[in-house]
Amino acid sequence: MVEPAAVGNSAVPETGAPVMIEVSNLTKLYGLTRAVDNISFTVGKGEILGFLGPNGAGKTTTMRVLTCYTPASAGTARIGGYDVSRQSEQARSILGYLPENAPLYQDMLVDDYLRFMAEVKRYPGSRRRAIVEEAMEECGLTDVRKRIIRNLSKGYRQRVGLAQALLGDPQVLVLDEPTVGLDPRQIAEIRQLIKGMAGRRTVILSTHILPEVSMTCQKVIIINQGRIEAQGTPESLVSALEAANVVMVTVDGPAAAVQELISRVPGVKSVVQERVLGGSTAVYRVEAAPQGDPRPELAQAIIGGGYRLFELQSSGYSLEDIFLRIISRQKEAA
């Protein structure tokens, strides 16, 4: 189970950096439904935060409050020290926002669209050309600047949406599902763009794609049913969960007999068949007590039982394990 220090509503940035985003007891109601339920968190300057949760968990609602799109029902949120409710214009002046469906005018040229968005954001005419060039350069759009947006690939259209969020070099960037619908190559490209912002911008990245968080973010918040269930660095969350040695064992033998044999090894807590490789050969996930290395005893028991042992590999918990355990725990409690 995740330790208390990694669960709930911590208000201290993991890196000790100055606070750029501060959310305190934030609640959003839609009628009797609590889309966001009394959440609190902070994000330090230059941090990339992964906001992780299933569809309908409250991620998008939180982002809409942070970007001054919708008011909170209770609690406060500050961007760069500005209250998003009472000082929304100042807050919006230092943040960029990419919603899940990028607000693109499909029949415009890329550079015309970005100049138009710079005008909408009220940047002075003397600066518009420079900030558009900077955004296109950062997002790799210079070569397609004279292309009609609707004729671009989905990946490049997403880059255009990201470029409009980057106009004026904002200190804070809020990205809602920025890689949804992209192919693996396009996802890797957008991921690399976001990772390159670490230290220069404070980024909140909303997603339900687990690898996106572990490969991009320095801090993670897991939200479910409007509540924060865990937060911390990916490493701290994994460490908090690891209360057992996990070993992947590949054995040739009757499944029931192999599981029975392994379960009798001292210190083994559980044995689960992960997948069948062919015939009677299968991979088993073995959880043992955290003290010591269980592999020598496992090998001795399996070989001594007359079964063929192909592999013993130490494993560990992943962010996916944490996420699934938290979500399943919530379902059981419901």
C-alpha positions as CSV (number, residue, x, y, z in Angstrom):
1,M,0.0,0.0,0.0
2,V,1.2,3.5,-0.8
3,E,2.6,5.2,2.4
4,P,0.7,8.2,3.8
5,A,3.5,10.6,2.8
6,A,2.7,9.7,-0.8
7,V,-1.0,9.9,-0.5
8,G,-3.5,12.7,-0.4
9,N,-3.1,16.4,-0.6
10,S,0.5,17.3,-0.1
11,A,1.2,21.0,-0.5
12,V,5.0,21.0,-0.9
13,P,6.8,20.8,-4.3
14,E,9.0,17.7,-4.5
15,T,12.0,19.6,-5.8
16,G,11.9,22.5,-3.3
17,A,11.5,24.9,-6.3
18,P,9.5,28.1,-5.9
19,V,5.8,27.5,-6.2
20,M,4.2,28.4,-9.6
21,I,0.9,26.6,-9.2
22,E,-0.9,26.4,-5.9
23,V,-4.3,24.6,-5.5
24,S,-5.9,24.6,-2.1
25,N,-9.1,22.7,-1.2
26,L,-10.4,23.1,-4.7
27,T,-14.0,21.8,-5.3
28,K,-16.1,21.9,-8.5
29,L,-19.8,21.0,-8.4
30,Y,-22.1,20.3,-11.3
31,G,-25.4,20.1,-9.6
32,L,-25.0,17.4,-7.0
33,T,-22.0,15.8,-8.7
34,R,-18.6,16.6,-7.3
35,A,-16.4,16.6,-10.4
36,V,-13.5,17.8,-8.2
37,D,-13.6,17.1,-4.5
38,N,-11.5,19.2,-2.2
39,I,-8.1,18.7,-3.8
40,S,-4.8,20.5,-2.9
41,F,-1.4,20.4,-4.6
42,T,1.5,22.6,-5.7
43,V,3.8,22.6,-8.7
44,G,7.3,24.1,-8.5
45,K,8.9,26.3,-11.0
46,G,10.2,24.3,-14.0
47,E,8.5,21.1,-12.9
48,I,6.6,18.9,-15.3
49,L,3.6,17.4,-13.5
50,G,1.7,14.4,-14.8
51,F,-2.0,14.5,-13.9
52,L,-3.0,10.9,-14.2
53,G,-6.4,9.3,-14.0
54,P,-9.1,7.4,-15.8
55,N,-11.6,9.2,-18.0
56,G,-14.1,11.2,-15.9
57,A,-11.7,11.4,-12.9
58,G,-11.7,15.2,-12.8
59,K,-8.5,16.0,-14.7
60,T,-10.1,18.3,-17.4
61,T,-12.3,20.0,-14.9
62,T,-9.3,20.9,-12.8
63,M,-7.5,22.3,-15.8
64,R,-10.5,24.4,-16.8
65,V,-10.4,26.0,-13.4
66,L,-6.7,26.6,-13.5
67,T,-6.9,28.2,-17.0
68,C,-9.8,30.5,-15.9
69,Y,-12.2,28.7,-18.2
70,T,-14.7,27.8,-15.5
71,P,-15.0,29.0,-11.8
72,A,-14.4,26.8,-8.8
73,S,-17.3,26.1,-6.5
74,A,-15.0,26.3,-3.4
75,G,-11.3,26.6,-2.7
76,T,-8.6,28.6,-4.4
77,A,-6.1,28.2,-7.3
78,R,-3.1,30.5,-8.0
79,I,-0.9,30.7,-11.1
80,G,2.4,32.5,-10.5
81,G,0.8,34.0,-7.3
82,Y,-2.3,35.3,-9.2
83,D,-5.7,34.1,-8.0
84,V,-7.4,32.6,-11.0
85,S,-10.8,33.8,-9.8
86,R,-10.0,37.4,-8.7
87,Q,-6.9,38.0,-11.0
88,S,-7.8,36.0,-14.0
89,E,-6.3,38.4,-16.6
90,Q,-2.9,38.4,-14.8
91,A,-3.0,34.6,-14.5
92,R,-3.9,34.1,-18.1
93,S,-1.1,36.5,-19.2
94,I,1.6,34.0,-18.0
95,L,0.0,30.7,-19.0
96,G,-0.6,28.8,-22.2
97,Y,-3.4,26.2,-22.6
98,L,-3.8,23.3,-25.1
99,P,-7.2,21.7,-24.6
100,E,-7.9,18.1,-25.6
101,N,-9.4,19.3,-28.9
102,A,-7.0,21.9,-30.2
103,P,-8.8,25.2,-31.3
104,L,-7.6,25.3,-34.9
105,Y,-9.1,27.1,-37.9
106,Q,-8.6,24.4,-40.4
107,D,-8.7,26.5,-43.6
108,M,-5.9,28.9,-42.4
109,L,-2.2,28.7,-43.2
110,V,-0.1,27.8,-40.2
111,D,1.6,31.1,-39.8
112,D,-1.6,33.1,-40.5
113,Y,-3.3,31.2,-37.8
114,L,-0.5,31.8,-35.3
115,R,-0.4,35.5,-36.1
116,F,-4.2,35.7,-35.6
117,M,-3.9,33.9,-32.3
118,A,-1.1,36.3,-31.2
119,E,-3.5,39.2,-32.1
120,V,-6.4,37.6,-30.1
121,K,-4.0,37.3,-27.1
122,R,-3.4,41.0,-27.5
123,Y,0.3,40.9,-28.1
124,P,1.5,44.2,-29.6
125,G,2.0,44.3,-33.4
126,S,5.7,45.0,-32.9
127,R,6.2,41.6,-31.1
128,R,3.8,39.4,-33.0
129,R,6.2,38.4,-35.8
130,A,8.9,37.5,-33.3
131,I,6.7,35.4,-31.0
132,V,5.2,33.5,-33.9
133,E,8.6,32.7,-35.3
134,E,9.8,31.5,-31.8
135,A,6.8,29.2,-31.4
136,M,7.1,27.7,-34.8
137,E,10.8,27.1,-34.3
138,E,10.3,25.4,-31.0
139,C,7.5,23.2,-32.4
140,G,9.2,22.3,-35.6
141,L,6.7,24.1,-37.9
142,T,9.0,26.4,-39.9
143,D,8.9,24.1,-42.9
144,V,5.1,23.8,-43.0
145,R,4.4,27.5,-42.2
146,K,2.6,28.0,-45.6
147,R,0.6,24.8,-45.4
148,I,-3.2,24.8,-44.9
149,I,-3.8,23.3,-41.4
150,R,-6.4,20.8,-42.5
151,N,-3.9,19.3,-44.9
152,L,-1.4,18.6,-42.2
153,S,-1.1,15.2,-40.4
154,K,-2.7,14.8,-37.0
155,G,0.8,15.1,-35.4
156,Y,1.5,18.4,-37.1
157,R,-1.9,19.8,-36.3
158,Q,-1.2,19.0,-32.6
159,R,2.1,20.8,-33.0
160,V,0.2,23.9,-34.3
161,G,-2.1,23.7,-31.2
162,L,1.0,23.5,-29.0
163,A,2.6,26.4,-30.8
164,Q,-0.5,28.6,-30.1
165,A,-0.2,27.7,-26.4
166,L,3.5,28.7,-26.5
167,L,2.9,32.1,-28.0
168,G,4.7,34.7,-25.9
169,D,6.8,32.1,-24.1
170,P,4.4,31.5,-21.1
171,Q,5.8,30.6,-17.7
172,V,3.1,28.0,-17.2
173,L,1.8,25.5,-19.7
174,V,-1.4,23.4,-19.2
175,L,-1.8,20.5,-21.7
176,D,-4.9,18.3,-21.7
177,E,-4.3,14.9,-23.3
178,P,-1.7,16.4,-25.8
179,T,-1.0,13.0,-27.5
180,V,-4.5,11.6,-27.8
181,G,-5.1,10.1,-31.2
182,L,-1.5,10.2,-32.4
183,D,0.5,7.3,-33.7
184,P,3.6,6.1,-31.8
185,R,6.1,8.2,-33.8
186,Q,4.0,11.3,-33.3
187,I,3.6,10.6,-29.6
188,A,7.4,10.3,-29.3
189,E,7.9,13.6,-31.1
190,I,5.4,15.5,-28.9
191,R,6.8,13.8,-25.8
192,Q,10.3,15.0,-26.7
193,L,9.0,18.6,-27.1
194,I,7.4,18.6,-23.7
195,K,10.4,17.0,-22.0
196,G,12.6,19.8,-23.5
197,M,10.6,22.3,-21.5
198,A,11.7,21.0,-18.1
199,G,13.4,23.8,-16.1
200,R,12.2,26.5,-18.5
201,R,8.5,26.2,-18.0
202,T,6.1,24.8,-15.4
203,V,4.0,22.2,-17.2
204,I,0.8,20.3,-16.2
205,L,0.3,17.3,-18.5
206,S,-3.1,15.6,-18.2
207,T,-3.3,12.0,-19.5
208,H,-4.6,8.5,-18.9
209,I,-1.7,7.0,-20.8
210,L,0.7,5.6,-18.1
211,P,3.9,5.5,-20.2
212,E,3.4,9.2,-21.0
213,V,3.7,10.1,-17.3
214,S,6.7,7.9,-16.5
215,M,8.7,9.0,-19.5
216,T,7.9,12.7,-19.4
217,C,7.1,13.9,-15.9
218,Q,9.1,14.6,-12.7
219,K,6.1,14.5,-10.4
220,V,2.8,12.6,-10.6
221,I,-0.7,13.1,-9.2
222,I,-3.1,10.2,-9.4
223,I,-6.7,11.4,-9.4
224,N,-9.9,9.3,-9.3
225,Q,-13.5,10.2,-8.8
226,G,-12.5,13.9,-8.2
227,R,-10.1,13.1,-5.4
228,I,-6.3,12.9,-5.3
229,E,-5.3,9.4,-4.3
230,A,-1.5,9.6,-4.5
231,Q,1.2,12.1,-5.5
232,G,5.0,12.3,-5.6
233,T,7.8,11.5,-8.0
234,P,7.3,8.3,-10.0
235,E,10.2,6.8,-8.0
236,S,8.8,7.7,-4.6
237,L,5.4,6.2,-5.5
238,V,7.0,3.0,-6.7
239,S,9.2,2.8,-3.6
240,A,6.2,3.4,-1.3
241,L,4.4,0.5,-2.9
242,E,7.2,-2.0,-2.9
243,A,6.6,-4.1,0.1
244,A,7.7,-7.3,-1.6
245,N,10.4,-8.8,-3.9
246,V,8.9,-9.4,-7.3
247,V,10.4,-12.2,-9.4
248,M,9.3,-13.3,-12.9
249,V,9.9,-17.0,-13.2
250,T,9.7,-19.0,-16.5
251,V,9.1,-22.7,-16.0
252,D,8.1,-25.7,-18.0
253,G,5.6,-27.8,-16.1
254,P,2.0,-28.3,-15.2
255,A,0.6,-24.9,-14.2
256,A,-1.2,-26.1,-11.0
257,A,1.7,-28.2,-9.8
258,V,4.3,-25.4,-10.5
259,Q,2.2,-22.8,-8.6
260,E,1.7,-25.2,-5.7
261,L,5.4,-25.9,-5.5
262,I,6.4,-22.2,-5.7
263,S,3.8,-21.2,-3.1
264,R,5.5,-23.6,-0.6
265,V,8.9,-21.8,-0.9
266,P,9.5,-19.9,2.4
267,G,8.7,-16.2,2.1
268,V,6.6,-16.5,-1.0
269,K,3.4,-14.4,-0.6
270,S,1.7,-15.1,-4.0
271,V,2.1,-16.8,-7.3
272,V,0.2,-15.7,-10.5
273,Q,0.6,-17.1,-13.9
274,E,1.2,-14.1,-16.2
275,R,1.2,-15.7,-19.6
276,V,1.7,-19.0,-21.4
277,L,4.6,-19.1,-23.8
278,G,3.7,-22.4,-25.5
279,G,2.8,-25.9,-24.4
280,S,3.4,-26.2,-20.6
281,T,5.9,-23.4,-20.5
282,A,4.6,-20.2,-18.7
283,V,5.8,-17.1,-16.9
284,Y,4.8,-16.7,-13.3
285,R,4.8,-13.5,-11.2
286,V,6.1,-14.3,-7.7
287,E,5.8,-11.9,-4.8
288,A,8.0,-12.7,-1.8
289,A,8.9,-11.0,1.5
290,P,11.0,-7.9,1.0
291,Q,14.0,-9.2,3.0
292,G,16.6,-11.0,1.0
293,D,16.7,-12.4,-2.6
294,P,14.2,-15.3,-3.1
295,R,15.7,-16.5,-6.3
296,P,18.2,-19.1,-5.0
297,E,15.4,-20.8,-3.0
298,L,13.0,-20.6,-6.0
299,A,15.6,-22.1,-8.3
300,Q,16.4,-25.0,-5.9
301,A,12.7,-25.8,-5.4
302,I,11.8,-25.8,-9.1
303,I,14.8,-27.8,-10.2
304,G,14.5,-30.1,-7.2
305,G,10.8,-30.7,-8.2
306,G,11.9,-32.0,-11.6
307,Y,10.7,-29.0,-13.7
308,R,12.7,-27.1,-16.3
309,L,13.7,-23.6,-15.2
310,F,14.3,-21.1,-18.1
311,E,14.6,-17.8,-16.3
312,L,14.5,-16.0,-12.9
313,Q,14.3,-12.2,-13.3
314,S,13.9,-9.7,-10.5
315,S,11.2,-7.3,-11.3
316,G,9.4,-4.5,-9.5
317,Y,6.4,-2.3,-9.4
318,S,5.6,0.2,-12.1
319,L,3.5,3.3,-12.2
320,E,0.9,1.1,-13.9
321,D,0.8,-1.2,-10.8
322,I,0.3,1.8,-8.5
323,F,-2.5,3.2,-10.7
324,L,-4.3,-0.1,-11.0
325,R,-4.1,-0.8,-7.3
326,I,-5.5,2.6,-6.4
327,I,-8.3,2.3,-8.9
328,S,-9.2,-1.2,-7.9
329,R,-9.1,-0.2,-4.2
330,Q,-11.6,2.6,-4.9
331,K,-13.9,0.2,-6.8
332,E,-13.8,-2.2,-3.8
333,A,-14.6,0.6,-1.4
334,A,-17.6,1.8,-3.5
